[in-house]
Amino acid sequence: MQDIFIEDVGSGTPLVLVHGFLGSSEMWTLQTDFFKKNFRVLAPALPGFGKSNKVNSCNSIEDMAKSILTSLEKKKIERFYLLGHSMGGMIVQEMVKLAGKKILKLICYGTGPRGNIPGRFETIDVSREKLKTNGLDNTAYRIAKTWFIEEDKSKYFYLCEEAGKQTSLEAADNALVAMKNWSGIENLKNIKNETLIIWGDQDKAYNFNQVETLKENIINSDLRIVNGCSHNVHLEKLDEFNAIVSDFLKKNCLVLAEIFS
């Protein structure tokens, strides 16, 4: 398996940030800058995305999860905090299934357990057809608009548009296929890791039923809803998002007691 790019900054307990569809490690810039003060922050670019866009892409969520786990093993990272956004939230659920004991705490953000994403602004099949018809740049712009309340007027919209344009066409299509064919419903009951679920109350990609299903089926989980946000809470209300994540990672954690004292 080819090596993927991983942004690797800071020191301390590892915190792994997994981006979603048409994303990249650069989409976490505002988080890596914040969390690197207290953590070793690792932000992988999935195969075919961002700075890994020359790496052969995956057509299954499981293979995406394995690519990250393999790269972390090469860096000799044994245990870590794990956060996944959107499709990345599916990937981290799969990572828990494959290597749950390595994960100190889990954050499922703007995501759900159903890969075909019921209630999404458009079906996966429609997205595939528009990708084929309109091309990658148009698709990146059009879909990124749905991730913000202010659409393309949002301050950090450019991060998402540029990330999308870096994606290989094959990777974008394979990712849509991977999502459509994936379901994490049956495994939710097996997730024992302490879990935080974060959701923007105006998310057009993942409706409340998705996050509610996570909350009801992951035993040790908590749900935080951020009002006045769409899909990209970490870019729309970044201070609130960073505080929510920080509080969760600090809670009941002896390892971090000295870091945050």
N, C-alpha and C positions, 0 to 999 in steps of 0.2 A: 504494500500500500504506500502511495506517495505521501510525503510529509506535507501537512498543511501549515499555513502561516499562523503563528500565535503571537499577538501583542503580549509582551511579558514585562511588567513594570512593578516597582515597589518591592516591599519585603514584608514577611510575616506569614500568617496563615493564608494559604492560597484561596482565592475567590475566582471561580471560573464563570465567565459571562458568555452565553450562547445566543447569537443573533438569530433572526428569523428569515423568512422568505424575502429575497432581494436585499438582504442586509449585508453587513460586513463588520469587521472588528472596529472600524472607524465610527460606527454608530454608537459605540460605547465611550467615545472620547470624554464626554462630560462626567461619566462615572469613573473611568480609569484615573482621571485627574484628581477626583475626590477620594476614592478608596485607596489609592496607592500610598497614602500617608500611613495607613494602618494595616494594609494587606499586600500580599503579592497578587496582583491582578493579572489574570490571563484571559485574553479575549481572542478565541480562535476565529479564523475565517473559514467557513465550511468549504468543502471541496467544490470548486467551480465558482466560488463567490469571492468578492473583494480581492485581497492579495493572494488568495489561493485559486484565482480564476484559471490558472493553467493546469491545475490538478484535476484529474478525471472526476467528474461529478458522480453522485450516488442517486439511485432511484428508489431508495428505501430509507425510512427513518432510522431503522436499526443500523444500517451501514454508516449513516451520518454519526450516530452515537459512538459506534466502534472507532471511527476515524479520530474523534476527540479523545476517547479513552486511550487509544494507542499512542497518540501524541503526548498525552500527559504522562504515560508510563515512560516514554523516552526521556522526559524531563525529570523522571524519578519522583513524581508527585504522587504520594500514596493516599493522602486524605485531603479533602477540600470542601469548601462551600460551593454550591452550584445554583446558578440562576439562568433560566431560559425564558426567552421572549417569543411569543407567537409560535411559529414552527419550531423555534428553539425550545419552547416549552414542551413540545411533543418529544423532542430529542432528549431533554433532560429526564423526562419520565422514562424513556427507554434506557438511559444511562443508569437510573436507579434500578431498573429491572436487571441490568447486566452486572452492575457493580455497586449495589446499594450500600455495602459496608464502608465504602470509600468516602461516601458523601456525608459530611458533618451536618449540614442543614440544606434544605431544598427550597428554592423560590420559583414558583410557577407564575409567570407574569404575562397578562394579556393572552391567555392560551386556554386550551381545553383538552379533554380526553378523546374527542372525535375528530379524526383527521379530515373527513369530508366537510367539516365546518358548517353545520346547519345554521341558517340565519345569516350567513356571510353576505356582504354587499352584492356578491355575485357568486354563482357556483364555480367550483374548480374547473369544470368542463368549459364554461364560458371564458374563464381566465386563460385557459390553454388555447382556445380558439382565437382570442384577441391577441395573445402573444404571437401566435403564428401569423396572423393577418397584419397586425400593426407594428410588430417588431419590439425589440427590447426597450429602446429609449422611451417610446410612447407608453409602454406598459409600466415602466418604472415611474414615470411622471404621474400617470393616471392612478395607479394604485397607491403611491405614496401620499397623494392628496387625501385619500380616505383615512389616513392615519392621524390626521390633525383636525382639530375643531376649525382652525383658520385655514385649512387646506394648504395651498402653495404659498400663502402669505405668512405662514408660521416662521418664526425666527430660524428654526433649525431644519426646515424642510429640505434645504440643500444637501444636508448630510445623507438623507434617505434617497433623494433623487440620484446623487452621485454614486452611492453604494449600489443602487439598482443597475446603473449603467455599467458598472464594473463586472457584473455577473455574466457568465457565459450563457448564450441562448440555450444550450443543452442543459446546463445546470438549472436554469429557471424552469424549463419544462419537466425535467426529472423531479424537481422538488414538488411540483404540483401533483405529479403522479404519486410520489412518495406519500404526500399528505392524504390524498384520496384513498390510498390503499391501507392506511394505518388506523388502528384503533387501540387506545390504551384503557378502555373501560374495564376490561377484565382484570387488569393489573392494579387498579387503584387500591383495592383492598389489601394488597401486599406491600404498599408503601408505608413503611414504619418510621421513616425519617421525619423529624420535625419539619413542617412545611408551612410556608407563607404563600398565599395566593394574592396577587395584586391585579386590580382591574379598573380601567377607566370607565366611568358610568355612561359614556357615549361612544363606546367602542363599536365600530361598524363591522369589524371582522369576527369577533367572538362575542356572542350575546350572553346575557346573564345566566341562562340555562347551562351554558358550558362551565362557567366558573362555579356555579352552584353545585353542579355534579362533582367537580373536584372537591369542594368543601364537604359535601355530604358523604363522600366515599373514602377520602384520605383521613385516617383515624386521628392523627395528631396534626391537624391543620388549622390555620386561622386565615380569614379573608379580610383584606383591606380594600375598600372601594374609594377611589379618588374621584371626586366630583369635578365636572367641567373639563373632562379629558376624553380624548378618543383613544386610539390604539397605542400611541407613543407617550405614555405618561412620563417616561424618563427624559423626554425632550420638551414636553409641554409644561410640566411642573417639576422640574428637575430637583429643586431643593427639597420639596416634599417627598419625592420618590427616594432620593438619597437618604433622607432621614428615616423613612419607613424601613428601608433595607438595613441601615445601620442599627436601628433599635432592635430589629429582629436578630441580627447577628450577635449583638451584645448580650441579649437576654439569656440568662441561665447558662452562661458560657465562661467557665473558669479560664479557658485558654486566652480569652480576650480581656479578662479583668484588668491586667496590667496595661494593655495597649490603650484602653479607654479611660484609665484612671487619671 
